[in-house]
Amino acid sequence: MKNIGIVTSGGDAPGMNAAIRAVTRIAHSMDFRVHGFERGWEGLITNTFRPLTPRSVGGIIQLGGTILLTSRCPEFETKEGVRKASETLATNKIDGLVVIGGNGSFKGALELSKHADTLIIGIPASIDNDVFGTDETIGFDTAVNTAVTETDKIRDTALSHERVFIVEVMGRTRGFLASVVGLTVGAETILVPEVKIDEEKIFATIIENIAKGKKSGIIVAAEGIGDTRKLARDIEQKTGTEVRLSILGYAQRGGSPTARSRLLAGLFANKAVELLSREEGNRIVGLQNGKIASIDLEKSCKTEKPLDLELLRLATVLST
């Protein structure tokens, strides 16, 4: 093992830079050279990279986003694109490739592993927290804290104007972010893609709360549950309550990573380089029951991580 590549692919997540820094410095401590491929898979297709050294990654641990940049790359979804990426790895004699990203990135890494001799290790970094094989992804804690901070401010307005607010958080297909944010802000209702929406139940909850003397409320909804604007109109018509919608948007993907996200970046990076130094590949690292471990890349890609529905039940009890 002499040369290690790093690529950040897919959506950015706070803590990616901390992971780049950690992989680079740990690799150099073992006398490995590090290549940082730019703009995700595009950098592998076009052979665009920069050498990474302990000095070049200085001062980035606190930065959101990724210094290596990231982009969607339709060409990588083709056989020709994967072939070009494989050739780039061979041309630069990349022995090990660290892929920092989420589910989509790892599916791309799995396809690449079928065509390249390079050992591939995945470091899960995603605000969605939906990667199987890790209890938590880099960036999830930061996104939760961002959403909680904004929702707490919205509750001030909800109380002042006696309104119900729907706070839409990210999560096109999964509800990990919505469930944790909803529980920790004291939301009366949490809506996730994994559970079919029962509008009548939502109406009944609001009417019951009004009867109890609660004249405001917070509904936290993952973006993947459907049209939240229509839901807001339906609630107003059925309950007579004034409803506002607040979409938090891309702010959840940015910002300085929390201590938790930085810690996971360092721990995951250490495990990733350790695996490569032992010439083990096609795995992802992660947090499992409080310990840093790894699982097979293909198993992670083909297994859906279950959502803890107990959080939704607990949130309902705590909001009464």
C-alpha positions as CSV (number, residue, x, y, z in Angstrom):
1,M,0.0,0.0,0.0
2,K,1.7,3.2,-1.2
3,N,-1.0,5.5,-2.7
4,I,-4.4,6.3,-1.3
5,G,-7.1,8.3,-3.0
6,I,-9.9,10.3,-1.4
7,V,-13.2,11.2,-3.1
8,T,-16.2,13.0,-1.6
9,S,-19.3,12.2,-3.6
10,G,-23.0,13.0,-3.5
11,G,-24.6,15.5,-1.1
12,D,-22.2,17.3,1.2
13,A,-22.4,16.9,4.9
14,P,-20.7,18.8,7.8
15,G,-17.6,16.9,8.8
16,M,-16.5,15.8,5.4
17,N,-13.5,18.1,5.6
18,A,-12.6,16.8,9.1
19,A,-12.6,13.3,7.5
20,I,-10.4,14.4,4.6
21,R,-8.0,15.9,7.1
22,A,-7.9,12.8,9.3
23,V,-7.5,10.3,6.4
24,T,-4.7,12.4,5.0
25,R,-2.7,12.9,8.2
26,I,-3.1,9.3,9.4
27,A,-2.1,8.0,5.9
28,H,1.0,10.2,5.9
29,S,1.9,8.9,9.3
30,M,2.1,5.5,7.7
31,D,4.2,6.8,4.7
32,F,1.3,6.6,2.2
33,R,0.9,9.3,-0.4
34,V,-2.6,10.8,-0.7
35,H,-4.5,12.0,-3.9
36,G,-7.6,14.0,-3.5
37,F,-9.9,13.6,-6.5
38,E,-12.1,16.6,-7.1
39,R,-15.8,17.0,-7.8
40,G,-16.7,13.5,-6.8
41,W,-16.8,10.8,-9.4
42,E,-16.1,13.4,-12.1
43,G,-12.6,13.8,-10.8
44,L,-12.0,10.1,-11.3
45,I,-13.4,10.1,-14.8
46,T,-11.3,13.2,-15.8
47,N,-8.3,12.3,-13.7
48,T,-8.5,15.6,-11.8
49,F,-6.8,15.5,-8.4
50,R,-4.5,17.3,-6.1
51,P,-1.8,15.9,-3.7
52,L,-3.0,16.1,-0.1
53,T,-0.4,16.6,2.6
54,P,-0.6,17.2,6.4
55,R,-0.1,20.9,5.7
56,S,-2.6,21.3,2.8
57,V,-5.4,20.0,5.0
58,G,-4.6,22.4,7.8
59,G,-7.3,24.7,9.0
60,I,-10.2,22.8,7.5
61,I,-11.5,20.7,10.5
62,Q,-14.1,23.4,11.4
63,L,-15.3,24.0,7.8
64,G,-18.6,22.7,6.4
65,G,-18.8,21.4,2.8
66,T,-15.8,19.7,1.2
67,I,-12.6,21.2,-0.1
68,L,-12.5,18.5,-2.7
69,L,-15.9,19.7,-4.0
70,T,-18.7,17.3,-5.1
71,S,-21.1,17.1,-8.0
72,R,-23.7,14.8,-9.5
73,C,-22.0,12.8,-12.3
74,P,-24.5,11.1,-14.7
75,E,-21.5,9.8,-16.7
76,F,-20.4,7.6,-13.8
77,E,-23.7,5.8,-14.0
78,T,-22.7,4.4,-17.4
79,K,-20.3,1.5,-18.1
80,E,-18.0,3.9,-19.9
81,G,-17.8,6.2,-17.0
82,V,-17.0,3.4,-14.6
83,R,-14.3,2.2,-17.0
84,K,-12.7,5.6,-17.1
85,A,-12.7,5.9,-13.4
86,S,-11.1,2.5,-13.1
87,E,-8.4,3.5,-15.6
88,T,-7.7,6.6,-13.6
89,L,-7.1,4.5,-10.5
90,A,-4.8,2.2,-12.4
91,T,-2.9,5.0,-14.1
92,N,-2.1,6.7,-10.8
93,K,-1.4,3.4,-9.1
94,I,-4.0,4.1,-6.4
95,D,-3.9,1.1,-4.1
96,G,-6.7,2.2,-1.8
97,L,-9.7,4.6,-2.4
98,V,-11.6,6.2,0.5
99,V,-15.1,7.2,-0.5
100,I,-16.7,9.7,1.8
101,G,-20.4,10.0,1.2
102,G,-23.8,8.3,1.7
103,N,-25.9,5.5,0.2
104,G,-25.6,6.7,-3.4
105,S,-21.9,7.1,-3.1
106,F,-21.5,3.6,-1.8
107,K,-23.6,2.1,-4.6
108,G,-21.2,3.8,-7.0
109,A,-18.2,2.5,-5.1
110,L,-19.7,-1.0,-5.2
111,E,-20.0,-0.8,-9.0
112,L,-16.4,0.6,-9.3
113,S,-15.1,-2.2,-7.1
114,K,-16.2,-4.7,-9.7
115,H,-14.0,-3.2,-12.4
116,A,-11.0,-1.9,-10.4
117,D,-8.2,-3.7,-8.5
118,T,-8.1,-0.8,-6.0
119,L,-9.3,-1.6,-2.4
120,I,-12.2,0.6,-1.5
121,I,-13.3,1.8,1.9
122,G,-16.5,3.8,2.6
123,I,-16.7,6.5,5.3
124,P,-20.4,7.3,5.9
125,A,-21.1,11.1,5.7
126,S,-24.7,12.1,5.2
127,I,-27.2,14.2,7.1
128,D,-29.9,11.5,6.2
129,N,-28.2,8.9,8.6
130,D,-29.7,6.1,6.4
131,V,-26.5,4.1,5.8
132,F,-26.8,0.5,6.9
133,G,-23.8,-0.6,9.0
134,T,-23.5,2.5,11.2
135,D,-25.6,3.8,14.0
136,E,-24.7,7.4,13.0
137,T,-23.2,9.1,10.0
138,I,-20.8,12.1,9.9
139,G,-22.9,15.3,9.7
140,F,-26.1,13.9,11.1
141,D,-25.6,15.4,14.5
142,T,-24.8,18.8,13.0
143,A,-27.9,18.7,10.8
144,V,-30.0,17.8,13.8
145,N,-28.6,20.7,15.8
146,T,-29.1,23.2,12.9
147,A,-32.8,22.1,12.5
148,V,-33.4,22.1,16.3
149,T,-32.0,25.7,16.6
150,E,-34.2,27.0,13.8
151,T,-37.3,25.1,15.1
152,D,-36.9,26.5,18.6
153,K,-37.0,30.0,17.0
154,I,-40.1,29.1,15.1
155,R,-41.8,27.9,18.2
156,D,-41.4,31.4,19.7
157,T,-43.4,32.8,16.8
158,A,-45.9,30.0,17.0
159,L,-46.5,30.8,20.7
160,S,-46.8,34.5,20.1
161,H,-49.3,34.2,17.3
162,E,-51.1,31.1,18.5
163,R,-50.4,29.2,15.3
164,V,-49.5,25.8,14.2
165,F,-46.2,25.6,12.2
166,I,-45.2,22.8,9.9
167,V,-41.4,22.6,9.9
168,E,-40.2,20.7,6.8
169,V,-36.7,19.1,7.2
170,M,-34.7,17.2,4.7
171,G,-35.3,13.5,4.1
172,R,-36.6,12.6,0.6
173,T,-37.0,8.9,1.4
174,R,-36.1,8.4,5.0
175,G,-37.2,10.0,8.3
176,F,-34.2,9.7,10.5
177,L,-33.6,13.5,10.7
178,A,-37.3,14.3,11.1
179,S,-37.8,11.7,14.0
180,V,-34.8,13.0,16.0
181,V,-35.5,16.7,15.4
182,G,-39.2,16.2,16.2
183,L,-38.5,14.4,19.5
184,T,-36.0,16.9,20.6
185,V,-38.0,20.1,19.9
186,G,-41.2,18.7,21.5
187,A,-43.2,18.4,18.3
188,E,-46.8,17.4,18.7
189,T,-46.7,15.5,15.4
190,I,-43.8,13.9,13.4
191,L,-44.3,12.9,9.8
192,V,-41.9,10.5,8.1
193,P,-41.9,8.7,4.7
194,E,-41.9,5.3,6.3
195,V,-45.3,5.8,7.9
196,K,-48.5,6.5,5.9
197,I,-50.0,9.9,6.8
198,D,-53.3,9.8,8.5
199,E,-54.6,13.4,8.1
200,E,-57.7,12.7,10.2
201,K,-55.4,11.8,13.1
202,I,-53.4,15.0,12.6
203,F,-56.7,17.0,12.7
204,A,-57.9,15.2,15.8
205,T,-54.6,15.8,17.6
206,I,-54.8,19.6,16.9
207,I,-58.4,19.8,18.0
208,E,-57.6,17.8,21.2
209,N,-54.7,20.1,22.0
210,I,-56.9,23.2,21.5
211,A,-59.4,21.7,24.0
212,K,-56.5,21.2,26.5
213,G,-55.6,24.9,26.1
214,K,-52.7,24.5,23.7
215,K,-53.2,27.2,21.1
216,S,-50.0,26.6,19.1
217,G,-48.1,23.6,17.9
218,I,-45.2,22.2,15.9
219,I,-45.4,19.5,13.2
220,V,-42.0,18.3,12.0
221,A,-42.3,16.7,8.5
222,A,-39.7,15.1,6.3
223,E,-39.7,16.5,2.8
224,G,-40.5,13.1,1.4
225,I,-44.0,12.8,3.0
226,G,-45.6,14.8,0.2
227,D,-47.1,18.2,-0.4
228,T,-46.7,20.1,2.9
229,R,-48.3,23.2,1.5
230,K,-51.5,21.2,0.8
231,L,-51.3,19.7,4.3
232,A,-51.2,23.2,5.8
233,R,-54.3,24.2,3.9
234,D,-56.1,21.0,4.9
235,I,-55.3,21.6,8.5
236,E,-56.6,25.2,8.4
237,Q,-59.9,24.1,6.7
238,K,-60.5,21.1,9.1
239,T,-59.5,22.7,12.4
240,G,-59.9,26.4,12.0
241,T,-56.3,26.9,13.1
242,E,-54.0,29.3,11.5
243,V,-51.1,27.3,10.0
244,R,-47.7,28.4,8.6
245,L,-45.1,26.3,6.7
246,S,-41.4,26.8,7.2
247,I,-39.0,24.9,4.9
248,L,-35.5,24.7,6.5
249,G,-33.8,23.6,3.2
250,Y,-30.1,23.5,2.5
251,A,-29.1,25.2,5.7
252,Q,-29.2,21.8,7.2
253,R,-26.4,20.6,5.0
254,G,-24.0,23.4,5.8
255,G,-22.3,25.0,8.7
256,S,-19.4,24.2,11.0
257,P,-19.6,20.5,12.1
258,T,-20.4,19.8,15.7
259,A,-17.9,18.2,18.0
260,R,-19.8,14.9,17.5
261,S,-19.5,15.1,13.7
262,R,-15.8,15.9,14.0
263,L,-15.2,13.1,16.4
264,L,-16.8,10.5,14.2
265,A,-14.8,11.8,11.2
266,G,-11.6,11.2,13.1
267,L,-12.6,7.8,14.3
268,F,-13.9,6.6,11.0
269,A,-10.9,7.8,9.1
270,N,-8.6,6.0,11.5
271,K,-10.5,2.7,10.9
272,A,-10.5,3.3,7.2
273,V,-6.7,3.7,6.9
274,E,-6.2,0.8,9.3
275,L,-8.2,-1.5,7.0
276,L,-6.3,-0.3,3.9
277,S,-2.9,-0.8,5.7
278,R,-4.0,-4.4,6.3
279,E,-5.0,-4.6,2.6
280,E,-8.6,-5.1,3.4
281,G,-11.1,-3.4,1.0
282,N,-14.7,-3.2,-0.2
283,R,-16.0,-2.4,3.3
284,I,-17.6,0.6,5.0
285,V,-16.6,1.7,8.5
286,G,-19.2,2.8,11.1
287,L,-20.3,3.1,14.6
288,Q,-22.0,-0.1,15.8
289,N,-23.2,-0.4,19.4
290,G,-20.7,2.2,20.6
291,K,-17.7,0.7,18.8
292,I,-16.0,1.5,15.6
293,A,-16.3,-1.4,13.2
294,S,-16.8,-2.3,9.5
295,I,-19.1,-4.3,7.3
296,D,-19.1,-5.5,3.8
297,L,-19.7,-2.8,1.2
298,E,-22.2,-4.8,-0.8
299,K,-24.2,-5.8,2.4
300,S,-24.5,-2.1,3.3
301,C,-25.7,-1.1,-0.2
302,K,-28.3,-3.9,-0.3
303,T,-29.7,-3.6,3.2
304,E,-32.1,-0.9,4.3
305,K,-31.4,0.6,7.7
306,P,-34.6,0.4,9.9
307,L,-36.1,3.6,11.4
308,D,-36.6,3.5,15.1
309,L,-40.4,4.0,15.3
310,E,-40.2,4.1,19.1
311,L,-39.0,7.7,18.8
312,L,-42.3,8.6,17.2
313,R,-44.3,7.0,20.0
314,L,-42.2,8.6,22.6
315,A,-42.6,12.0,21.0
316,T,-46.4,11.6,21.1
317,V,-46.3,10.8,24.8
318,L,-44.0,13.7,25.6
319,S,-46.0,16.3,23.7
320,T,-49.3,15.7,25.5
